[in-house]
Amino acid sequence: MSSFVVEGGHKLSGTIRPQGAKNEALEVISAVLLTDEAVTISNIPEIVDVRNLIMVLEGMGVQVTRHEKGKYTFKADKIDPAYISSDDFVGKCASLRGSVMVVGPLLARFGHAYFPKPGGDKIGRRRVDTHIRGMINLGASCEYDMDKKAFSLAIPAGERLRGKYMLLDEASVTGTANILMTATLAEGETTIYNAACEPYIQQLSKLLIAMGAKIEGVGSNLLKITGVEKLHGASHVILPDMIEVGSFIGMAALTQSSLTIKDVSYENLGIIPEAFRRLGIQLEQRGDDIYVPAQESYVIDSFLDGSILHLADAPWPGLTPDLLSVLLVVATQCKGSVLIHQKMFESRLFFTDMLKDMGAEIILCDPHRCVVIGHDHNFQLRAGKLLSPDIRAGIALLIAAMSAKGTSVIGNIEQIDRGYEDIDLRLNALGARITRQ
């Protein structure tokens, strides 16, 4: 298990550019399975989760060509049907959360797919009901394979998937993406109501349309897909990662540094800049860049009736749950108090015990809520021995360690590497002191 040794207390300065969006990459790379023609994707983040997904595609027979850093061409014209039913393939998919996105394309194009219980972050229960019920609605049969510990989905012999109206029980991003990809090759019209409408889904829809899919309602929670017989090749550019943008804003604030974040696709950040402003952090939009000036103090806003500020995750265009850990750690040095409400995952707030050991004042109300009482930089966090439980808590702990007094050691950084490409090298170029061991 690798670790970061972080010498805290150093200010950052300069310019940094966010990587391509991890969550979008997992979706659009999976979409290449819908056609036997070449699909070229640019701005792919070369992080662990994405590399692992590409390896899974290569294992099933996809030809992958890397032109340059972040630019790949995929051609899925020689898929091995036997391999996608093998124990080896199902086992690899079970260990990779992003592999859930290959299920819909495989089912739609090849008529069968296995859906193992996905791996990834240990942040609480993550249901797959939305995915599977959507595929059943389109006409797939579903049985649980005890040997493979996976759901076996198949199109009955002599039949096709058929479009259908469906109202999703939750606005699941990955569930919407999976059903959307499956429906592109189904017969007739599919309506997905209560669909997720995050920029990731909008981007996936744009790629699918470029491949020949017929999709209406992109950007809304009501999608209509008219199935086609075949999709063709296309090219696509992945958006900047909004979670990295928010992480860099948090780093600048907690270390009282000035930082310019380049090419952020500001129009696709939604409420993220405003969430940081509610914590008192000044942001300037400069074209498509964000400038974060150094601040000695930032004061948490309150509601109009004077009650404590409440930051909670919500489906897009609400606040993404992936940034609540960063907002929480930033709040430890604000002036004032804030209630953080993590609605989606019941285990994501348990990392606050490590922050409390560093001197943060946090009251954990229950697995979903905590109150953060800011120090207003009057008390510097103490260095500590930390352990990254998941990607987002990992980056929050790294931010805390960068601002702390002394040298911290963060273990299990493989979790951070799953979501952030060369983060130690990129931050050291800005003035951080991070050593990988």
C-alpha positions as CSV (number, residue, x, y, z in Angstrom):
1,M,0.0,0.0,0.0
2,S,1.5,3.3,-1.1
3,S,1.4,6.5,0.8
4,F,1.9,10.3,0.5
5,V,4.2,12.1,2.9
6,V,2.9,15.7,3.0
7,E,4.8,18.6,4.5
8,G,2.1,21.0,5.4
9,G,2.0,24.8,5.6
10,H,3.2,25.7,2.1
11,K,1.3,28.1,0.0
12,L,0.4,27.3,-3.6
13,S,0.7,29.7,-6.6
14,G,0.5,29.5,-10.3
15,T,-1.8,27.9,-12.8
16,I,-3.3,24.4,-13.0
17,R,-5.6,22.8,-15.6
18,P,-8.1,20.1,-14.6
19,Q,-8.0,16.6,-16.2
20,G,-10.8,15.2,-18.2
21,A,-13.9,14.2,-16.3
22,K,-13.5,10.7,-14.8
23,N,-17.2,9.9,-14.6
24,E,-17.8,11.0,-18.2
25,A,-14.8,9.0,-19.4
26,L,-16.2,5.8,-17.9
27,E,-19.5,6.3,-19.8
28,V,-18.3,7.3,-23.2
29,I,-15.5,4.7,-23.3
30,S,-18.2,2.0,-22.6
31,A,-20.3,3.4,-25.4
32,V,-17.7,2.3,-28.0
33,L,-19.1,-1.2,-27.5
34,L,-22.3,-0.1,-29.3
35,T,-20.6,-0.1,-32.8
36,D,-18.0,-2.1,-34.8
37,E,-16.6,1.1,-36.2
38,A,-13.8,3.3,-34.8
39,V,-14.6,5.8,-32.0
40,T,-12.0,8.4,-31.1
41,I,-12.1,10.1,-27.7
42,S,-9.9,12.9,-26.5
43,N,-9.1,14.4,-23.1
44,I,-9.3,11.0,-21.4
45,P,-7.9,11.1,-17.9
46,E,-5.2,8.5,-17.5
47,I,-6.2,7.5,-14.0
48,V,-6.4,4.0,-12.5
49,D,-10.2,3.5,-12.9
50,V,-10.1,4.6,-16.5
51,R,-7.0,2.5,-17.3
52,N,-8.6,-0.5,-15.7
53,L,-11.7,-0.1,-17.8
54,I,-9.7,0.2,-21.0
55,M,-7.9,-3.0,-20.0
56,V,-11.3,-4.8,-19.6
57,L,-12.2,-3.6,-23.1
58,E,-9.0,-4.9,-24.5
59,G,-9.5,-8.2,-22.8
60,M,-12.8,-8.7,-24.6
61,G,-11.3,-7.9,-28.0
62,V,-11.6,-4.1,-28.4
63,Q,-8.7,-2.7,-30.5
64,V,-7.3,0.3,-28.6
65,T,-4.9,2.8,-30.1
66,R,-3.3,5.5,-28.0
67,H,-2.4,8.4,-30.3
68,E,-1.0,10.7,-27.6
69,K,-1.7,11.4,-23.9
70,G,-5.4,11.4,-23.4
71,K,-6.4,10.6,-27.0
72,Y,-7.5,7.1,-27.9
73,T,-9.3,5.3,-30.7
74,F,-11.4,2.2,-29.9
75,K,-12.7,-0.3,-32.4
76,A,-15.0,-3.0,-31.1
77,D,-15.3,-5.2,-34.2
78,K,-13.8,-8.4,-32.8
79,I,-15.5,-8.9,-29.5
80,D,-15.1,-12.5,-28.2
81,P,-18.7,-13.5,-27.1
82,A,-17.3,-16.4,-25.0
83,Y,-15.0,-14.2,-23.0
84,I,-17.8,-11.7,-22.0
85,S,-19.5,-14.7,-20.3
86,S,-16.4,-16.1,-18.7
87,D,-15.6,-16.1,-15.0
88,D,-12.4,-14.1,-15.6
89,F,-14.4,-11.2,-17.3
90,V,-17.1,-11.2,-14.7
91,G,-14.5,-11.2,-11.9
92,K,-12.7,-8.2,-13.4
93,C,-16.0,-6.3,-13.7
94,A,-16.9,-7.0,-10.1
95,S,-13.7,-5.3,-8.9
96,L,-14.3,-2.1,-11.0
97,R,-17.2,0.2,-10.3
98,G,-17.0,1.8,-13.8
99,S,-17.5,-1.6,-15.4
100,V,-21.3,-1.3,-14.8
101,M,-21.4,0.9,-17.8
102,V,-20.4,-1.9,-20.2
103,V,-23.5,-4.0,-19.4
104,G,-26.0,-2.0,-21.4
105,P,-23.9,-1.8,-24.6
106,L,-23.1,-5.5,-24.4
107,L,-26.7,-6.5,-23.9
108,A,-28.0,-4.2,-26.7
109,R,-25.4,-5.3,-29.2
110,F,-24.7,-9.0,-28.4
111,G,-27.9,-10.0,-26.6
112,H,-26.5,-11.0,-23.3
113,A,-24.4,-9.6,-20.4
114,Y,-23.4,-10.3,-16.8
115,F,-24.0,-7.7,-14.1
116,P,-21.9,-8.4,-11.1
117,K,-22.2,-6.5,-7.8
118,P,-19.8,-3.6,-8.5
119,G,-16.7,-2.7,-6.6
120,G,-15.1,0.7,-6.1
121,D,-15.4,3.0,-3.2
122,K,-16.4,1.8,0.3
123,I,-18.9,4.5,0.9
124,G,-22.0,2.6,1.7
125,R,-24.7,0.7,-0.2
126,R,-24.9,1.4,-4.0
127,R,-28.0,0.0,-5.5
128,V,-28.1,-1.4,-9.1
129,D,-31.8,-1.9,-9.2
130,T,-32.4,1.1,-11.5
131,H,-30.0,-0.4,-14.1
132,I,-31.5,-3.8,-14.1
133,R,-35.1,-2.8,-13.9
134,G,-34.5,-0.5,-16.9
135,M,-33.1,-3.4,-19.0
136,I,-36.0,-5.7,-17.9
137,N,-38.4,-3.0,-19.0
138,L,-36.7,-3.0,-22.4
139,G,-37.4,-6.8,-22.7
140,A,-34.3,-8.5,-21.2
141,S,-34.7,-11.6,-19.0
142,C,-32.8,-11.6,-15.7
143,E,-31.6,-14.4,-13.5
144,Y,-29.1,-14.5,-10.7
145,D,-26.1,-16.8,-11.4
146,M,-25.0,-18.1,-8.0
147,D,-21.6,-19.4,-9.4
148,K,-20.6,-16.1,-10.9
149,K,-22.3,-14.0,-8.2
150,A,-23.8,-11.9,-10.9
151,F,-27.1,-11.2,-12.6
152,S,-27.4,-12.7,-16.1
153,L,-29.2,-10.5,-18.5
154,A,-30.3,-11.8,-21.9
155,I,-32.6,-11.0,-24.8
156,P,-34.9,-14.0,-25.3
157,A,-34.1,-16.0,-28.5
158,G,-35.7,-14.6,-31.6
159,E,-36.7,-11.3,-29.9
160,R,-35.4,-7.7,-29.8
161,L,-35.3,-5.2,-27.1
162,R,-38.3,-2.9,-27.4
163,G,-38.7,0.7,-26.3
164,K,-40.9,1.5,-23.4
165,Y,-42.0,4.4,-21.1
166,M,-40.3,4.2,-17.7
167,L,-40.2,6.4,-14.7
168,L,-37.0,5.8,-12.8
169,D,-37.2,5.2,-9.0
170,E,-34.2,7.5,-8.6
171,A,-32.3,9.9,-10.9
172,S,-29.3,7.6,-11.0
173,V,-26.5,8.9,-13.3
174,T,-25.0,5.5,-14.1
175,G,-28.5,4.0,-14.3
176,T,-29.6,6.6,-16.8
177,A,-26.5,6.2,-18.8
178,N,-26.8,2.4,-18.9
179,I,-30.5,2.5,-19.9
180,L,-29.9,5.3,-22.5
181,M,-27.1,3.3,-24.2
182,T,-29.2,0.1,-24.2
183,A,-32.2,1.9,-25.7
184,T,-30.3,3.3,-28.7
185,L,-30.5,-0.1,-30.3
186,A,-33.9,-1.1,-29.1
187,E,-36.9,-1.2,-31.4
188,G,-39.3,1.7,-31.2
189,E,-39.3,4.7,-28.7
190,T,-38.0,4.6,-25.2
191,T,-39.0,7.3,-22.7
192,I,-36.9,7.8,-19.6
193,Y,-38.6,10.1,-17.0
194,N,-36.7,11.2,-13.9
195,A,-33.6,10.7,-15.9
196,A,-30.3,12.2,-14.5
197,C,-29.3,15.2,-16.5
198,E,-25.7,15.8,-15.3
199,P,-23.2,17.1,-17.9
200,Y,-21.9,13.6,-18.0
201,I,-25.2,12.4,-19.4
202,Q,-25.4,15.3,-21.7
203,Q,-22.0,14.5,-23.1
204,L,-22.8,10.8,-23.5
205,S,-25.9,11.8,-25.4
206,K,-23.9,14.0,-27.7
207,L,-21.5,11.2,-28.5
208,L,-24.4,8.8,-29.1
209,I,-26.1,11.3,-31.4
210,A,-22.8,11.7,-33.3
211,M,-22.8,7.9,-33.6
212,G,-26.3,8.0,-35.2
213,A,-28.6,7.7,-32.2
214,K,-31.9,9.6,-32.0
215,I,-32.2,11.3,-28.6
216,E,-34.5,14.1,-27.6
217,G,-34.6,16.1,-24.4
218,V,-30.8,16.2,-23.7
219,G,-30.2,18.3,-20.6
220,S,-33.6,17.6,-19.1
221,N,-35.0,14.8,-16.9
222,L,-37.2,13.5,-19.8
223,L,-35.3,11.7,-22.5
224,K,-36.9,10.2,-25.6
225,I,-34.8,7.7,-27.6
226,T,-35.9,6.3,-30.9
227,G,-34.0,3.1,-31.5
228,V,-31.9,2.5,-34.7
229,E,-30.6,-0.6,-36.3
230,K,-26.9,0.3,-36.1
231,L,-24.6,2.9,-34.8
232,H,-21.4,4.1,-36.5
233,G,-18.1,5.7,-35.6
234,A,-17.6,9.2,-34.2
235,S,-15.2,11.4,-32.3
236,H,-15.7,13.1,-28.9
237,V,-13.9,15.4,-26.5
238,I,-14.4,14.9,-22.7
239,L,-15.2,17.9,-20.5
240,P,-12.9,19.1,-17.7
241,D,-13.5,17.3,-14.4
242,M,-15.8,19.5,-12.3
243,I,-14.7,17.6,-9.2
244,E,-11.1,18.5,-9.8
245,V,-12.1,22.1,-10.3
246,G,-13.8,22.1,-6.9
247,S,-10.9,20.3,-5.3
248,F,-8.4,23.0,-6.5
249,I,-10.7,25.7,-5.3
250,G,-10.7,24.0,-1.9
251,M,-6.9,23.7,-1.9
252,A,-6.4,27.3,-2.6
253,A,-8.8,28.4,0.1
254,L,-7.5,26.1,2.9
255,T,-3.9,26.9,2.2
256,Q,-4.7,30.7,1.9
257,S,-3.2,30.7,-1.6
258,S,-3.9,32.4,-4.9
259,L,-4.5,30.0,-7.8
260,T,-5.7,30.1,-11.4
261,I,-7.6,27.1,-12.7
262,K,-7.6,27.1,-16.5
263,D,-10.2,26.0,-19.0
264,V,-12.8,24.8,-16.5
265,S,-15.9,24.8,-18.9
266,Y,-17.6,27.2,-16.5
267,E,-21.0,26.8,-17.9
268,N,-20.9,23.1,-16.9
269,L,-20.0,23.7,-13.3
270,G,-23.5,24.4,-12.2
271,I,-23.9,25.4,-8.6
272,I,-20.3,24.4,-7.6
273,P,-18.8,28.0,-7.6
274,E,-21.8,29.3,-5.6
275,A,-21.3,26.5,-3.0
276,F,-17.8,27.7,-2.3
277,R,-18.9,31.4,-2.3
278,R,-21.4,30.4,0.5
279,L,-18.4,29.4,2.6
280,G,-17.0,32.9,2.0
281,I,-14.5,32.0,-0.7
282,Q,-13.9,34.6,-3.3
283,L,-13.9,33.4,-6.9
284,E,-13.4,35.4,-10.1
285,Q,-14.5,34.0,-13.5
286,R,-12.0,35.2,-16.1
287,G,-13.2,33.9,-19.4
288,D,-13.2,30.2,-19.0
289,D,-10.8,30.3,-16.1
290,I,-11.4,30.6,-12.4
291,Y,-9.1,32.8,-10.3
292,V,-9.0,32.2,-6.5
293,P,-7.3,35.0,-4.6
294,A,-5.5,34.5,-1.3
295,Q,-7.7,35.2,1.6
296,E,-6.8,35.6,5.3
297,S,-10.3,34.8,6.4
298,Y,-13.5,33.6,4.8
299,V,-16.9,33.9,6.5
300,I,-19.6,31.3,6.1
301,D,-22.9,32.7,4.9
302,S,-26.1,32.1,6.7
303,F,-29.7,31.8,5.5
304,L,-31.9,34.9,5.4
305,D,-33.5,34.1,8.7
306,G,-30.1,33.9,10.3
307,S,-30.1,30.1,10.7
308,I,-27.0,28.0,10.1
309,L,-25.9,27.3,6.5
310,H,-27.0,23.9,5.2
311,L,-25.0,22.3,2.3
312,A,-26.5,19.1,0.9
313,D,-26.0,17.0,-2.2
314,A,-28.8,16.8,-4.7
315,P,-29.4,15.6,-8.3
316,W,-28.1,17.9,-11.0
317,P,-28.4,20.9,-11.1
318,G,-28.0,20.5,-7.4
319,L,-24.7,20.1,-5.6
320,T,-22.8,16.9,-6.6
321,P,-22.1,14.6,-3.6
322,D,-18.5,14.1,-4.8
323,L,-17.6,17.6,-3.6
324,L,-19.1,17.5,-0.1
325,S,-15.9,16.0,1.4
326,V,-13.9,18.9,0.0
327,L,-16.4,21.5,1.1
328,L,-16.4,19.9,4.6
329,V,-12.6,20.1,5.0
330,V,-12.6,23.7,3.7
331,A,-15.2,24.7,6.3
332,T,-12.9,23.6,9.2
333,Q,-11.0,26.9,8.7
334,C,-13.9,29.1,7.8
335,K,-15.4,31.7,10.3
336,G,-18.8,30.3,11.3
337,S,-20.6,27.0,11.2
338,V,-22.2,24.9,8.5
339,L,-24.3,21.7,8.5
340,I,-23.1,19.2,5.9
341,H,-25.8,16.7,4.8
342,Q,-24.6,13.8,2.7
343,K,-27.9,12.3,1.6
344,M,-26.7,9.7,-0.9
345,F,-24.1,7.6,0.9
346,E,-24.2,6.6,4.5
347,S,-20.5,6.0,5.1
348,R,-18.8,9.0,3.4
349,L,-18.7,11.2,6.6
350,F,-16.8,8.7,8.8
351,F,-13.5,10.1,7.6
352,T,-14.2,13.1,9.8
353,D,-12.8,11.2,12.8
354,M,-9.3,11.7,11.2
355,L,-10.0,15.4,10.8
356,K,-11.0,15.7,14.4
357,D,-7.7,14.0,15.4
358,M,-6.1,16.9,13.4
359,G,-7.9,19.4,15.6
360,A,-11.0,20.1,13.5
361,E,-14.2,20.9,15.4
362,I,-16.8,18.6,13.8
363,I,-19.9,17.1,15.4
364,L,-21.1,14.0,13.6
365,C,-24.9,13.9,14.1
366,D,-25.5,10.6,12.3
367,P,-24.0,8.8,9.2
368,H,-25.4,11.4,6.9
369,R,-25.0,14.7,8.7
370,C,-22.3,16.7,10.6
371,V,-21.8,20.2,11.9
372,V,-18.5,21.9,11.2
373,I,-17.4,24.7,13.4
374,G,-14.7,26.7,11.6
375,H,-11.4,27.9,13.2
376,D,-11.1,31.0,11.1
377,H,-7.4,30.1,10.6
378,N,-6.8,30.9,14.3
379,F,-5.8,27.3,14.9
380,Q,-3.8,25.4,12.3
381,L,-4.7,21.8,11.8
382,R,-2.2,19.3,13.2
383,A,-0.3,16.8,11.0
384,G,-1.4,13.2,11.4
385,K,-1.3,9.6,10.2
386,L,-4.2,9.3,7.8
387,L,-5.8,6.7,5.7
388,S,-7.8,7.3,2.5
389,P,-11.1,5.4,2.6
390,D,-12.3,6.5,-0.8
391,I,-11.4,8.9,-3.7
392,R,-13.2,12.0,-2.4
393,A,-12.3,11.6,1.3
394,G,-8.8,10.9,0.1
395,I,-8.4,14.2,-1.7
396,A,-10.1,16.0,1.3
397,L,-7.5,14.5,3.6
398,L,-4.7,15.5,1.2
399,I,-6.0,19.1,1.3
400,A,-6.1,19.0,5.1
401,A,-2.6,17.7,5.3
402,M,-1.3,20.4,2.9
403,S,-2.6,23.1,5.3
404,A,-1.6,21.3,8.5
405,K,1.4,22.1,10.8
406,G,4.0,19.4,10.5
407,T,4.3,16.3,8.3
408,S,1.4,14.0,7.6
409,V,1.4,10.5,6.2
410,I,-1.6,9.4,4.1
411,G,-2.0,5.7,3.4
412,N,-4.0,3.8,0.8
413,I,-3.4,6.5,-1.8
414,E,-4.4,4.0,-4.5
415,Q,-7.9,5.4,-3.8
416,I,-6.8,8.9,-4.6
417,D,-5.0,7.7,-7.8
418,R,-8.3,6.2,-9.0
419,G,-9.6,9.7,-9.5
420,Y,-6.7,12.1,-9.7
421,E,-4.0,11.8,-12.3
422,D,-0.4,12.5,-11.1
423,I,-1.9,14.7,-8.3
424,D,1.4,14.8,-6.3
425,L,3.5,16.0,-9.3
426,R,0.9,18.5,-10.4
427,L,0.6,20.0,-6.9
428,N,4.3,20.0,-6.3
429,A,4.6,22.2,-9.4
430,L,2.5,24.8,-7.6
431,G,4.6,24.7,-4.4
432,A,3.2,21.8,-2.4
433,R,5.6,19.3,-0.7
434,I,4.2,15.8,-1.4
435,T,6.4,12.7,-1.6
436,R,5.1,9.4,-2.8
437,Q,6.4,6.3,-0.9
